[in-house]
Each structure stands twice: as C-alpha cells, then as structure tokens.
C-alpha cells in the first residue's frame, strides 16, 4: 500500500537478527507531495494488519478478548487531519489504541507551529496542536527520553486496559 512496507511479521519472534534486519529496512527516502496522505495510508494498512492478527488469535469475535496498541513514531507533521480523524475513530471501534510519539526538535518544534483557516475571507491562526487528530500523543524533544516515554506509555496502556476490562 503506497509507501507502507511491513518490516517484521507480527506472528514472528523478535530477535537480534530480526532487529538488525528491521533497522536496515528503514530508508527515510519518502518524498511526499502535498496531496499524498502517508499517515492515512499507514493507519489504513495497520487497521487491516491488526484486524488479521486479532482474527488469528481468536480475539476478533469478542472485543473484550484482545486490545491492541499501535505506537507511531514520527515528526507529527501532516496535512490530512480530517481523513485521519475518521480512520482513528475506526481504529478505536476495533479496540485498537493509537498512540503517537512526536519526535520533535526544539529548533523547529511542532509546538511552535500554527495552522491557518479562513473565516469570511480572513485568515485565522491557531496552534497546530489545537487540531491534532490523535487524542493520545506525546512530544519528545530529547531522544534520550524516548525509552522512558515508551515505557510510561506502555504502563498507561496496561492500566487503561485493566480498568476497562
């Protein structure tokens, strides 16, 4: 599906060899145009892959059987916000928790960005994050904080899953 490429099958064990193979599969060569929707493509692909994984484990019949967590690490900059909102709603209905980790830079932070809309022909500026489509996200500006951030995210997901079940 477009730029999306599965680098490690979900039903395969993860080892140092598969980790090395996975890391060598990252290219960072995507050249997206304004009309491309790479994050939307990713979520649509993940929705199908996660649904298939749930069916293989028998969790697709009873929504309480299996809750899935999808962690996305990216720069957090995209323009397809409305399409993403619909896709995110579909994921939540399928008991897929989407958590977005924004890998940010203090020099060019997404927290400082603004988005513009027009009202009666006049531009209206708002913080980019005010209309962020992912309800569960965190911004990481120091890559050294990433392991702790991911472990905190996992802990919170487990707590949410236990309280919901």
N, C-alpha and C positions, 0 to 999 in steps of 0.2 A: 504494500500500500504506500505509494509515493516514496518518501524518504525514510519510512519506518522499516527497520530491519531488526528482527529478533536475533540477539546475540547468544542467548542461553535459554534452552528449553526449560520450562517450569518444572517438568517432571524428571529432570536430570539432576543428579547430585552435583553440588558445587565443590570444587577442589581448587588447589593452587594452579593446576594446569588449565582448568576451565576458566579460572580468573584471569590468567595470563592471556588466554585466547580471547576472552571477553574484552579486556582492555585494549588489545591490539586491533579489535574491530571498531574502536572509536576513531572517526576520521575528522570530525569538525569541519567538513568541507561543504556543508549545505550552503547554498546561495539562494535564499528565499527572496522572492519578489513580494511586493505589497499585496498582491491578490492571492498569494499562497497562504495556506492555513495549516502550517506544520503541527501545531499543538493540537488542533482539532483532529487532524489525521492520526496523530499519536493516540489520542483518547478513544477514537473510534476503533482503532486497531486493538488497543488494550482491552476495551469493553468485550470484544469478541474473544480474545485470548483468555481473559479471566473467566468469562462465562463457560468456555470449553473446559477450563481447568476445574471449575466448580462441578460441572457435569461428570467429569472423570472421577472426582472424589465422592460423588453422590450428594453433594451439598446443594445442588440446584433445585431440588424439589421442596425443601423446607428452608425458608430464608433464615431461620434461626440456627441452622446447622453450620453455615460457613459464612464468615465475614472476611472480606478481602481488603487488604491495604495496598494501595499503589502510591509509591513515593516518586515524585518527579523532581529532578534537579535540573534547573535551567536558569537563564538570566531573567526570566519573568517578563520579558518584553514581547508582546504580541498585540495584534490588532483585531483578532476575530473574537472579541469578548462576548458578543451576543450568541454566536454559534456555540461557544464554549459553555455558556450557562446552561443551554439545553442539554448538551452532552453530559455535563456534570450532574444535572438532575437525573438523567437516565442511569448514570453510574450509581448514584445514591439509592435509587429504587431497586437496583440489583444487589444491594448490600456491598457496594464497592466504595471504600473510603479513599478519596483522592487527597493527598497531602502534597502541597507544592513547596519545595525548598528553593527560594530565590537566592542564587549565588550572585551576590551584589558587589559593587565596588564603591568605596567611599568617594572616589574621584568623579564617578558618573553613576550616581545612585538612582535606582528606580523610585526611591523615596522622595527624591527631588523633582521627579518628572511631573509634567502636567499634561492633561488631555483637554482637548477643546471641543466643544459642541456649539451649535449656533441656535440662538433663540431670537426669533423675529429679526433675523439677519445680523444680529450682533454676536460676537464670539463670547462664550462663557468658559472660563478656565477653572478646572478643578484638579485636585491632586489625582495623579494616575491611579494611586492605590484606592481611592474612594470608590472606584467602579471595578475593582479587581474581581474577576469571576470566581476564583477559588475561595470558598469560605474558610478552608483550613490551609494556611500558609505561614511560613516564617521566612524572614530575611536574614541571610548570613553574609556578613561583610568580611569576616575573618575566617579563612578556610581552616584554620586550626580549631575553630569551634564546631566544625562540621560533625565530627564523631559524637560529641556530646549532644548536639542538636538532634542528630538522628536517634540516639538512644532515648532522649527525652520524648521525641515524637512517638517512638515505639511504646514507651511506657504509658503515655497518654492514650494511645490507641487501645492498648490492652485494658486499661482502666475503663475506657468508654465501652468496649466490647463486653466486659464483665458486668457493668452496671445496666447495659441494655438487655443482656441475656438473663 
